Amino acid sequence: MSETDERALVIIANLQSFSDRGITLYLNGKESNPVEIAECFVNEDTMYMPDYVIDETGTIREVRYDRVVYQ
């Protein structure tokens, strides 16, 4: 297994733990899933920043990953 494949599996597992807890995942403004997000992380030469959206009790409800654009 390549290093890239190993990284993808770790990322998928981490994102799946969010999904399993009912936390909705987004990628660039669209609802997404752990595999799609991990593929972007390991196959693109860009950075993604997570934004954790919480409710009034402090519980994470959404994690939104947006591409970071340097200017």
Backbone as a ProteinNet text record, in pm:
[ID]
protein_1_A
[PRIMARY]
MSETDERALVIIANLQSFSDRGITLYLNGKESNPVEIAECFVNEDTMYMPDYVIDETGTIREVRYDRVVYQ
[TERTIARY]
85	0	89.3	56.8	138.1	113.9	204.6	190.9	64.5	33.1	-87.7	-211.9	-213.4	-327.7	-343	-232.5	-235.8	-290.3	-244.6	-294.1	-444.6	-488.9	-631.5	-713.2	-666.2	-739.6	-751.5	-644.5	-648	-747.7	-743.8	-836.4	-980.3	-1005.1	-1141.3	-1189.8	-1106.2	-1146.9	-1181.5	-1100.2	-1127.4	-1257.7	-1278.6	-1401.5	-1522.7	-1504.9	-1616.4	-1662.7	-1569.6	-1609.3	-1701.5	-1677.6	-1771	-1906.3	-1903.6	-2026.6	-2108.1	-2040.9	-2109.6	-2180	-2133.9	-2197.4	-2305.3	-2338.7	-2445.8	-2401.7	-2271.9	-2217.8	-2213.4	-2273.5	-2278.4	-2147.5	-2094.5	-1968.6	-1996.2	-1922.1	-1934	-1795.6	-1791.1	-1668.5	-1698.5	-1634.3	-1655.5	-1802.8	-1876.4	-2015.8	-2118.8	-2075.9	-2170.4	-2158.5	-2273.8	-2270.3	-2185.2	-2103	-2007.8	-1997.8	-1899.6	-1878.8	-1728.9	-1693.4	-1552.3	-1461.7	-1506.6	-1421.2	-1393.6	-1496.7	-1478.8	-1384.6	-1402.1	-1317.8	-1173.3	-1152.9	-1017.2	-948.3	-1021.5	-962.2	-910.8	-986.3	-940.4	-816.5	-816.6	-703.1	-573.4	-577	-452.5	-418.2	-515	-490.2	-473.7	-502.6	-490.8	-373.2	-313.5	-201.8	-256	-341.5	-404.3	-434.2	-471.3	-503.6	-653.8	-707.7	-847.7	-851.9	-937.8	-951.2	-1087.7	-1089.9	-1218.3	-1281.2	-1410.3	-1488.9	-1589.7	-1579	-1666.9	-1788.4	-1906.9	-2031.6	-2096	-2118.6	-2176.4	-2315.5	-2393.5	-2526	-2517.2	-2631.5	-2635.1	-2584	-2573.8	-2522.1	-2372.8	-2311.9	-2170.4	-2139.3	-2242.9	-2225.1	-2193.5	-2093.1	-2059.3	-2171.6	-2223	-2330.5	-2283.7	-2184.5	-2133.6	-1983.3	-1914.2	-1775.3	-1769.2	-1726.4	-1721.2	-1575.6	-1535.5	-1399.6	-1403.2	-1327.9	-1321.3	-1177.8	-1162	-1029.3	-973	-848.4	-778.7	-714.6	-745.1	-689.9	-592.8	-468.4	-367.9	-364.9	-354.8	-351.8	-224.4
-118	0	123.9	220	340.9	433.7	526	624.8	708.6	741	818.3	740.1	610.6	526.6	518.6	505.9	500.4	630.6	743.6	874.2	885.4	841	847.9	764.7	645.4	559.9	622.8	687.7	755.3	871.2	949.1	1062.6	1012.5	908.4	853.1	807.7	737.1	689.9	806.4	911.9	1028.3	1097.1	1114.5	1178.7	1090	959.6	867.2	875.5	901	913.5	1033.5	1141.9	1255.3	1213.5	1151.9	1111.7	1014.9	922	824.5	890.3	1007.2	1080.9	1176	1166.8	1249.7	1387.7	1409.5	1538.7	1540.6	1641.6	1653.8	1712.7	1653.6	1698.1	1771.5	1879.8	1958.3	1977.7	1984.4	2013.2	2124.2	2238	2354.7	2389.1	2386	2429.9	2324.9	2203	2096.9	1982.1	1924.6	1810	1700.2	1635.3	1539	1417.9	1334	1213.1	1194.9	1108.3	1092.7	1054.2	966.4	921.6	1036	1109.6	1220.5	1326.9	1358.6	1460	1411.1	1286.8	1232	1230.9	1197.3	1196.7	1335	1437.3	1573.9	1608	1568.4	1599.5	1539.6	1415.8	1348.5	1362.6	1395.5	1401.1	1541.2	1642.1	1779.5	1847.8	1937.4	2014	2145.9	2133.9	2251	2222	2324.5	2311	2330.5	2258.1	2274.5	2309	2404.8	2446.8	2403.5	2336.1	2297.9	2412.9	2420.9	2515.5	2431.8	2432.3	2352.2	2435.9	2389.8	2460.5	2392.9	2470.4	2414.9	2472.2	2399.6	2448.7	2526.3	2565.1	2648.8	2577.7	2443.4	2369.1	2339.7	2381.1	2357.6	2226.1	2157.2	2030.8	2057.4	1988.9	2003.2	1943.4	2020.8	1975.7	1958.3	2037.4	2032.4	2057.9	1996.9	2033.1	2067.9	2190	2240.5	2260.5	2187	2199.1	2285.4	2392.7	2485.6	2498.5	2503.5	2518.7	2655.3	2655.4	2779.7	2833.1	2957.3	3020.5	3128.8	3114.3	3213.8	3319.7	3445.3	3555.3	3634.3
0	0	0	-83.7	-94.2	24.7	43	150.4	130.2	4.8	-25.6	12.9	-17.9	19.3	170.7	240.1	386.1	444.7	390.1	436.7	413.2	295.6	263.9	361.8	396.3	489.4	628.1	672.2	802.7	799.4	692.8	679	673	594.7	584.6	720.8	795.4	928.1	1020.1	1018.1	1103.1	1063.4	933.5	886.9	911.8	899.2	923.2	1068.2	1159.8	1300.8	1320.3	1246.6	1250.4	1194.6	1078.9	1010.6	1097	1162.4	1248.3	1366	1404.9	1515.8	1467	1338.8	1284.2	1241.9	1232.9	1190.9	1038.5	979	834.1	783.4	677.4	618.4	488	466.4	343.1	282.9	151.1	79.1	-20.3	-0.5	-87.8	-105.2	6.8	6.6	-27.2	-61.8	-97.5	0.8	39.3	128.1	63.8	145.8	92.3	183.9	158.8	238	263.1	358.5	393.8	277.1	189.5	78.7	-18.6	-55.8	-149.9	-93.5	33.4	96.5	103.2	144.4	154.2	18.2	-87.2	-221.2	-258.6	-225.3	-254	-172.2	-46.3	40.4	-11.5	-59.2	-97.1	-245.3	-329.6	-473.8	-529.3	-450.7	-498.1	-430.3	-501.1	-446.7	-391.8	-290.9	-231.2	-84.8	-11.6	130.7	150.7	248.1	286.9	434.5	470.3	607.9	661.1	777.1	834.3	912.6	904.2	983.2	1060.1	1192.2	1276.6	1314.4	1276.2	1305	1424.6	1530.6	1652.6	1676.3	1755.8	1791.8	1923.2	1974.9	2095.4	2219.5	2216.3	2331.3	2319.1	2207.1	2186	2115.9	2067.5	1996.8	1850.1	1797.5	1655.2	1572.2	1476.8	1387.5	1243.5	1203.5	1067.3	1070.4	973.4	948	800.6	772.7	635.7	595.5	492.2	440	315.1	320.5	206.2	160.3	29.6	-30.2	6.9	47.9	81.7	-45.6	-77.8	-196.9	-151.3	-191.8	-157.8	-265.9	-223.3	-320.7	-307.3
[MASK]
+++++++++++++++++++++++++++++++++++++++++++++++++++++++++++++++++++++++

